[in-house]
Amino acid sequence: MRAIRIYNGGVATFHPNESCAMIVCVCKRVSDREIARHVRAGMGFDDIQFELGVATQCGKCEECARDIVDQCNSAHPVAALTREPRVIPIRAA
């Protein structure tokens, strides 16, 4: 049986290697691991909110859910989508 932490309005810190899950949204029963899995799949907060229903009822979990999304994004930064053109000097013969 896994331990479950319940968010009680304090500051939440997401640790991806922890063995226990934290219920972030009690209304929809959404855990920090579910949010992290969706972030790793490339979803932002709005997409996760639509998909899981987090922060759609009482709204008390929104700050915590956004913090988890931000922490997961900073832990796995996305590479730049644009690339500077590479200039190769050519020598005249």
VOPAGU-2260 file (C-alpha; in pm, 1 decimal, decimal comma):
REM VOPAGU-2260
SITE   aa  ch    i         X         Y         Z
SITE  MET   A    0       0,0       0,0       0,0
SITE  ARG   A    1     137,7     340,7    -100,0
SITE  ALA   A    2     133,5     643,6     126,4
SITE  ILE   A    3     -63,1     943,7       1,4
SITE  ARG   A    4       5,0    1301,9     105,9
SITE  ILE   A    5    -284,2    1546,5      96,0
SITE  TYR   A    6    -219,0    1910,2       5,1
SITE  ASN   A    7    -357,4    2132,3     280,8
SITE  GLY   A    8    -297,6    2480,6     142,5
SITE  GLY   A    9      73,8    2498,2     222,4
SITE  VAL   A   10     357,8    2515,4     -25,9
SITE  ALA   A   11     395,4    2192,6    -219,6
SITE  THR   A   12     729,3    2069,5    -342,6
SITE  PHE   A   13     723,4    1800,2    -607,3
SITE  HIS   A   14     991,8    1533,2    -585,8
SITE  PRO   A   15     966,8    1300,6    -886,7
SITE  ASN   A   16    1167,4    1023,9    -715,7
SITE  GLU   A   17     951,0    1001,0    -403,4
SITE  SER   A   18     761,4     677,9    -351,9
SITE  CYS   A   19     439,0     836,8    -228,6
SITE  ALA   A   20     184,9    1039,8    -423,4
SITE  MET   A   21      22,0    1361,5    -306,9
SITE  ILE   A   22    -343,8    1430,5    -377,0
SITE  VAL   A   23    -345,0    1782,7    -518,5
SITE  CYS   A   24    -713,2    1810,0    -613,9
SITE  VAL   A   25    -940,1    1642,7    -359,9
SITE  CYS   A   26   -1254,6    1730,9    -559,6
SITE  LYS   A   27   -1137,5    1538,0    -868,9
SITE  ARG   A   28    -885,6    1311,0    -689,1
SITE  VAL   A   29    -586,0    1419,8    -898,0
SITE  SER   A   30    -235,4    1340,9    -770,9
SITE  ASP   A   31      94,5    1515,9    -826,5
SITE  ARG   A   32     212,2    1212,9   -1024,5
SITE  GLU   A   33     -78,9    1240,9   -1268,3
SITE  ILE   A   34      -0,4    1608,6   -1324,0
SITE  ALA   A   35     371,2    1532,6   -1372,0
SITE  ARG   A   36     292,7    1253,8   -1620,6
SITE  HIS   A   37      81,2    1492,3   -1828,5
SITE  VAL   A   38     353,1    1761,2   -1817,7
SITE  ARG   A   39     609,2    1506,4   -1942,5
SITE  ALA   A   40     366,2    1430,3   -2225,1
SITE  GLY   A   41     395,8    1794,6   -2331,7
SITE  MET   A   42      79,3    1937,9   -2178,9
SITE  GLY   A   43      53,9    2278,5   -2013,2
SITE  PHE   A   44    -165,9    2373,9   -1717,8
SITE  ASP   A   45    -469,6    2461,6   -1929,5
SITE  ASP   A   46    -452,1    2128,5   -2112,4
SITE  ILE   A   47    -412,9    1939,4   -1785,2
SITE  GLN   A   48    -702,1    2130,8   -1632,7
SITE  PHE   A   49    -924,4    2033,7   -1925,4
SITE  GLU   A   50    -806,7    1671,2   -1930,0
SITE  LEU   A   51    -808,9    1594,8   -1555,4
SITE  GLY   A   52   -1050,2    1854,5   -1421,2
SITE  VAL   A   53    -797,8    1986,4   -1169,5
SITE  ALA   A   54    -894,5    2329,5   -1025,5
SITE  THR   A   55   -1237,7    2326,8   -1189,0
SITE  GLN   A   56   -1455,9    2297,8    -878,7
SITE  CYS   A   57   -1350,8    2475,7    -557,9
SITE  GLY   A   58   -1021,8    2610,3    -705,0
SITE  LYS   A   59    -816,7    2570,9    -385,1
SITE  CYS   A   60    -568,2    2341,3    -561,7
SITE  GLU   A   61    -488,8    2569,8    -856,5
SITE  GLU   A   62    -176,1    2726,8    -705,2
SITE  CYS   A   63     -33,6    2388,6    -606,3
SITE  ALA   A   64    -112,5    2235,4    -946,9
SITE  ARG   A   65      52,4    2528,2   -1126,1
SITE  ASP   A   66     358,2    2495,1    -898,8
SITE  ILE   A   67     392,2    2128,0    -991,0
SITE  VAL   A   68     362,3    2209,3   -1362,5
SITE  ASP   A   69     631,1    2478,4   -1325,8
SITE  GLN   A   70     862,7    2249,5   -1128,2
SITE  CYS   A   71     827,0    1970,2   -1381,6
SITE  ASN   A   72     893,7    2210,1   -1669,1
SITE  SER   A   73    1208,1    2343,5   -1501,4
SITE  ALA   A   74    1327,4    1988,4   -1428,9
SITE  HIS   A   75    1295,4    1891,2   -1796,2
SITE  PRO   A   76    1352,9    2205,2   -2002,6
SITE  VAL   A   77    1248,0    2190,7   -2363,4
SITE  ALA   A   78    1518,3    2257,1   -2622,2
SITE  ALA   A   79    1496,7    2578,8   -2819,1
SITE  LEU   A   80    1262,5    2551,4   -3112,0
SITE  THR   A   81    1454,0    2797,6   -3329,1
SITE  ARG   A   82    1813,8    2766,3   -3430,6
SITE  GLU   A   83    2053,6    3036,5   -3533,1
SITE  PRO   A   84    2183,9    2980,8   -3885,8
SITE  ARG   A   85    2539,2    2856,4   -3885,9
SITE  VAL   A   86    2780,0    3069,5   -4085,4
SITE  ILE   A   87    3072,2    2882,4   -4240,8
SITE  PRO   A   88    3349,7    3101,2   -4375,8
SITE  ILE   A   89    3472,9    3008,8   -4722,6
SITE  ARG   A   90    3833,9    3074,6   -4820,9
SITE  ALA   A   91    3916,1    3179,7   -5171,7
SITE  ALA   A   92    4170,1    2954,2   -5339,4
